[in-house]
Structure formats: structure tokens, C-alpha cells
């Protein structure tokens, strides 16, 4: 497949690029700042672009089979996430190119019957990005013009081991028998590429965890 990855220089984006290349896909890695491309695999084709600009999105998606977006705003600029989502959807409208989006856990349902974001125990310092992910998800849910898929991570998403193991879920937060909701970024990238290669979630959300 020919895959364009927005946010390719980020923690998740770099792992998505590496996983896609390992599987033999042709990858265009998109960064806003070329200086951040130094750590990307040399097999990737690096391009400069902004997911919030529909013209950039259309140009960088031309001739591709799939776009994966792993963009994340810097602290204090959380509203940019919804802006980038609108740019992606506008830029991909009418192209027929599928979109797999790295989202957040904010709108997943907890065992207590609330959402992750609305849970009183949710850390205060994480609420701005969680609220941005909620808004991001709402933008996707309102769109009917692009073949999008929204991938929600569990509560804990950190660099770690690539095991190839994960459980798949829908709108409910996944946790293990000890109540831990987690997955490594490496295994999250595996789940994203599995969805890319074998699409199962058309205009809907899925989540993964150990």
C-alpha cells in the first residue's frame, strides 16, 4: 500500500512509519518542521505539510491508498487538534482515500458508566488534551464524506515493547484483570496497520489494550 502519515515525527507517528515500512508499504512521512525528520527511517519519503491545510492534505494524499494521522498539538494549543481534523476531512473529501486517525480515550465509557473525561478521578493536568480529543471525535462523527476510522488508545500509551499482542474493543475502555488500561506505542502501531490492511471499522471507532 501507499500510505501517507501526518504527524510522522511524533512519538506514535514515528512508530507507525516504522511499522508500515516493516510490512513493505511505501510511506510518505509528513512533518510540519523538516528539522524534526532526522529520526525518521531513511526508507520513508519525507514531505513537509500541515494537516490543518486542506490543500496540503489533498496534495499529499494524491495517488495514495491511505492516510494515517497521528498529529498532536503542543501543550496550550489543544484546539488545534480539531482544526487539523477539519483540514484532513476537507482535504480528503472526494478523493476516495481512507483515513485512520489516532484519537484519544476521552470518550470511551468506563465501568462506572461515565466517560473517561467525565470521570472525577481523571487527572486535571490531562483534561485539556482529553477535551481536545473529545472535540476531535465529535468532528469525525459528524462527517459522512470520508471513509474514516478513529482509533482510541487505552488510558496509558507509552513507548515500550513490540509484542504483537492486543485486545480489540469498541466504545468501552479496555482494562486487564488488575484494572490496568495500557498498551505500548509499538503495539498500538501494529493495531493501526492491521486496521489499514484489513479494514473493519468504517466511520466508527475502535480501541485496543492488553
C-alpha positions as CSV (number, residue, x, y, z in Angstrom):
1,X,0.0,0.0,0.0
2,X,0.9,3.6,-0.4
3,X,0.5,5.4,2.9
4,X,0.8,9.0,4.0
5,X,1.4,9.6,7.7
6,X,0.7,13.0,9.1
7,X,2.4,13.8,12.5
8,X,5.2,11.4,11.4
9,X,7.8,12.9,13.7
10,X,5.7,12.4,16.9
11,X,6.1,9.5,19.3
12,X,3.2,7.5,17.8
13,X,3.8,8.7,14.3
14,X,7.4,7.5,14.1
15,X,6.3,4.1,15.2
16,X,3.5,4.0,12.7
17,X,6.1,4.9,9.9
18,X,8.5,2.2,11.1
19,X,5.7,-0.5,11.4
20,X,4.4,0.3,7.9
21,X,7.8,0.1,6.4
22,X,8.5,-3.2,8.1
23,X,5.4,-4.6,6.4
24,X,6.6,-3.5,3.0
25,X,4.4,-0.4,2.4
26,X,5.5,2.7,0.7
27,X,5.4,5.5,3.3
28,X,5.3,9.3,2.9
29,X,6.1,10.8,6.2
30,X,4.7,14.3,6.6
31,X,6.2,16.8,9.1
32,X,5.5,20.5,9.6
33,X,9.1,21.2,10.6
34,X,11.7,19.5,8.4
35,X,14.2,19.6,11.3
36,X,12.1,17.0,13.1
37,X,12.5,14.5,10.3
38,X,16.1,13.5,11.3
39,X,14.9,10.5,13.3
40,X,12.7,9.0,10.7
41,X,13.7,5.8,8.8
42,X,15.6,6.6,5.6
43,X,13.2,4.4,3.6
44,X,10.4,6.9,4.2
45,X,9.8,9.7,1.8
46,X,9.7,12.9,3.9
47,X,7.4,15.7,2.9
48,X,6.5,19.0,4.6
49,X,2.9,19.8,5.1
50,X,0.2,20.8,7.6
51,X,-2.9,18.6,8.3
52,X,-4.9,21.7,9.1
53,X,-4.5,23.0,5.5
54,X,-6.9,21.1,3.1
55,X,-4.7,21.9,0.1
56,X,-1.7,20.2,1.7
57,X,-3.8,17.2,2.6
58,X,-5.2,16.8,-0.9
59,X,-1.7,17.1,-2.5
60,X,0.0,14.7,-0.1
61,X,-2.9,12.2,-0.4
62,X,-2.9,12.2,-4.2
63,X,-2.2,8.7,-5.5
64,X,-2.2,7.1,-2.0
65,X,-4.3,4.3,-0.7
66,X,-4.5,5.5,2.9
67,X,-3.8,8.4,5.2
68,X,-2.9,7.9,8.9
69,X,-2.9,10.9,11.1
70,X,-1.0,10.9,14.4
71,X,-0.9,14.7,14.9
72,X,-0.9,16.0,18.5
73,X,-0.8,19.7,19.4
74,X,1.7,21.2,21.8
75,X,0.5,22.0,25.4
76,X,-1.5,25.2,25.4
77,X,-2.5,24.7,21.7
78,X,-5.0,21.8,22.2
79,X,-7.8,23.4,20.0
80,X,-5.5,22.9,17.0
81,X,-6.4,19.2,17.1
82,X,-10.0,19.8,15.9
83,X,-8.7,22.3,13.4
84,X,-6.4,19.7,11.9
85,X,-9.2,17.2,11.8
86,X,-11.4,19.5,9.8
87,X,-8.5,20.2,7.5
88,X,-7.9,16.5,6.9
89,X,-11.5,15.7,6.2
90,X,-11.9,18.7,3.9
91,X,-8.7,17.8,2.1
92,X,-9.7,14.1,1.7
93,X,-13.3,14.7,0.6
94,X,-13.9,13.3,-2.8
95,X,-10.5,11.7,-3.1
96,X,-11.6,8.2,-2.1
97,X,-8.6,7.9,0.2
98,X,-9.3,6.2,3.5
99,X,-8.2,7.9,6.8
100,X,-7.2,6.2,10.0
101,X,-6.9,8.6,12.9
102,X,-5.1,8.3,16.2
103,X,-7.6,9.6,18.6
104,X,-7.9,9.7,22.4
105,X,-9.5,7.8,25.2
106,X,-11.6,10.7,26.4
107,X,-15.0,9.5,25.1
108,X,-14.6,5.8,26.0
109,X,-17.1,4.5,28.5
110,X,-15.8,3.5,31.9
111,X,-17.1,0.7,34.1
112,X,-18.6,3.4,36.3
113,X,-21.0,4.4,33.5
114,X,-19.3,7.7,32.6
115,X,-16.8,8.6,30.0
116,X,-13.0,8.8,30.7
117,X,-13.1,12.6,30.5
118,X,-16.1,13.0,32.8
119,X,-14.7,10.6,35.4
120,X,-14.0,12.7,38.6
121,X,-10.8,10.8,39.1
122,X,-9.4,11.8,35.7
123,X,-6.2,13.8,36.2
124,X,-6.7,17.6,36.0
125,X,-3.5,18.2,34.0
126,X,-4.7,15.8,31.2
127,X,-8.1,17.4,30.8
128,X,-7.1,20.0,28.1
129,X,-5.8,17.4,25.7
130,X,-8.6,15.0,26.6
131,X,-11.2,17.7,25.9
132,X,-9.4,18.3,22.5
133,X,-9.7,14.6,21.7
134,X,-13.4,14.7,22.6
135,X,-13.9,17.6,20.2
136,X,-11.8,15.7,17.6
137,X,-14.0,12.7,17.9
138,X,-17.2,14.8,17.5
139,X,-15.8,16.2,14.3
140,X,-15.3,12.8,12.9
141,X,-18.7,11.5,14.0
142,X,-20.3,14.4,12.1
143,X,-18.6,13.7,8.8
144,X,-20.1,11.5,6.2
145,X,-17.9,12.3,3.2
146,X,-14.6,10.4,4.1
147,X,-14.0,6.8,4.9
148,X,-12.5,7.5,8.3
149,X,-11.7,5.2,11.3
150,X,-11.0,6.6,14.8
151,X,-8.6,4.6,16.9
152,X,-8.7,5.2,20.7
153,X,-5.8,4.1,22.8
154,X,-6.3,2.9,26.4
155,X,-5.5,5.2,29.4
156,X,-1.8,4.5,29.2
157,X,0.1,4.8,25.9
158,X,3.8,4.8,26.3
159,X,7.0,3.7,24.5
160,X,7.7,0.0,25.2
161,X,7.9,-3.4,23.8
162,X,6.6,-4.6,20.4
163,X,4.8,-7.9,21.3
164,X,2.2,-8.1,18.5
165,X,-0.4,-8.8,21.2
166,X,-3.5,-6.7,21.9
167,X,-7.3,-7.0,22.5
168,X,-9.8,-5.2,20.3
169,X,-12.8,-3.3,21.6
170,X,-15.4,-0.7,20.6
171,X,-16.7,2.2,22.8
172,X,-15.8,0.8,26.2
173,X,-12.5,1.3,27.9
174,X,-10.4,-1.9,28.0
175,X,-8.5,-2.9,31.1
176,X,-6.9,-6.1,32.3
177,X,-7.8,-8.2,35.3
178,X,-5.8,-5.8,37.5
179,X,-7.7,-2.8,36.2
180,X,-4.7,-1.6,34.2
181,X,-5.6,0.0,30.8
182,X,-2.5,0.2,28.8
183,X,-0.6,-0.7,25.6
184,X,2.8,0.2,24.2
185,X,3.1,2.6,21.3
186,X,4.7,-0.1,19.3
187,X,1.7,-2.4,19.7
188,X,-0.7,0.4,19.1
189,X,1.1,1.0,15.8
190,X,0.5,-2.7,15.0
191,X,-3.2,-2.3,15.6
192,X,-3.3,0.7,13.3
193,X,-1.6,-1.1,10.5
194,X,-3.8,-4.2,11.0
195,X,-6.8,-1.9,10.5
196,X,-5.1,-0.3,7.5
197,X,-4.5,-3.7,5.8
198,X,-7.8,-5.3,6.9
199,X,-10.4,-2.6,7.4
200,X,-13.1,-3.5,9.9
201,X,-14.3,-0.1,11.2
202,X,-15.9,2.1,8.7
203,X,-16.8,5.6,10.0
204,X,-16.6,4.3,13.6
205,X,-14.2,3.9,16.5
206,X,-12.2,1.0,17.9
207,X,-9.9,0.8,20.9
208,X,-7.2,-1.6,21.9
209,X,-5.4,-2.6,25.1
210,X,-3.5,-5.6,26.6
